[in-house]
Amino acid sequence: MATYVFSVDRVEIHNQKADTNHSDSDWLSFIVTVANPITKNVETFPAGTHHIGSIIHTGDTLTGPFTSNPITVEDSDVVTVNYLITNLGSSKDEDQFAEAVKVTDKAVGVVGPIAGAAIGLFVGDPAAGLKIGQEIAKGFDTLINTLSDIFDFFNIHVGAANCNGEVLHDTLTFQPNELKQAVNRPASREYTGPQENSRCGMPPHSKVTFSIKDMARVSFRSINFSGRFVRHINFLGELTPVINELDKNDGTFDMVPGLADSRFVSLRSVNFPNHFLRHQDFRLKLQERPSPEDRLFNQDATFILQPGLADAMASSFKSLNFPDRFIRHRDFHLFIEPLSSPNIALDATFKIEPGFIPPPPPPK
């Protein structure tokens, strides 16, 4: 298995959604479907919602990367990425995130059943991956074409009152093995979106540059202490600034399929081979894996990656064998603690970033 992220690296605004007297406030939503035509397993999930700009005008360039949540896949999986940019500039600032999440969740609710039906319909077909992607794209297009009705349903008001609505949307399908072939190979597409309200002027026109990034080697930045990162010191999990080469090595991990359950993740040190972050007495520690058969170690070192407790655009790590507990920092030490703990939402939310230490080059 391997882990990737889909990244929107840049959005060039050739023509904004709102009229020239106003500005756009754009939100990017990712929906990911992972389907395996061999096993018939299929999963559709919201993979991140980003506020990519709040005062956007024609001629602006929005520079990312704006990345999806990590996507862990088998070589035989078909992966479909739906992305949607909506302008919510006519909504109150404090309401925009909730509105963007509602639209994303609605899309998941539409795409999920389509993917589930398609995997059964096309299983065994050599072109199954392409056909699954086509069915998902068709359903996503239908959803977006009714976006005005959906916004009205959620009280987001796309209509005569303002210029809220779709800026662009797309569906990308990656056949088995294509994700790893696409790593670090940027591509671009141009889009002309709809304009529901003639008062808002010309339709929005944008250029999006996107890429696939290998996220096997990562670092974890605290969301509420943005200058500090997860790292090990004396084989204990800590949260510190990263200043020198030792800090960078200690603060970089290989995110690998979970030792106890490959659907989830384990975090392996890059400078202590075969050492993993695991909890012991609820303290996070770096320890060597005794053997592949050590059931307790494997469970203690496996975490369920999910949208951040304090910020859905970041990530939180739930313990596999203590599912009411999350990795969090307290006094800059790392523990797994329950949701009832004070301030846990912020302390248990981290941004996943490329590792300070790059992965070794592939063998020639």
Beta strands, then each sheet from edge to edge (+ up, - down):
strand 1: 2-15
strand 2: 24-35
strand 3: 42-56
strand 4: 61-67
strand 5: 71-73
strand 6: 78-87
strand 7: 165-174
strand 8: 187-192
strand 9: 205-214
strand 10: 217-222
strand 11: 229-233
strand 12: 236-240
strand 13: 253-257
strand 14: 265-269
strand 15: 275-280
strand 16: 283-288
strand 17: 303-307
strand 18: 315-319
strand 19: 325-330
strand 20: 333-338
strand 21: 350-354
sheet 1: 4+ 1- 5+
sheet 2: 4+ 1- 9+ 8-
sheet 3: 3+ 2- 6+ 7-
sheet 4: 14+ 13- 10+ 21-
sheet 5: 11+ 12-
sheet 6: 15+ 16-
sheet 7: 17+ 18-
sheet 8: 19+ 20-
end
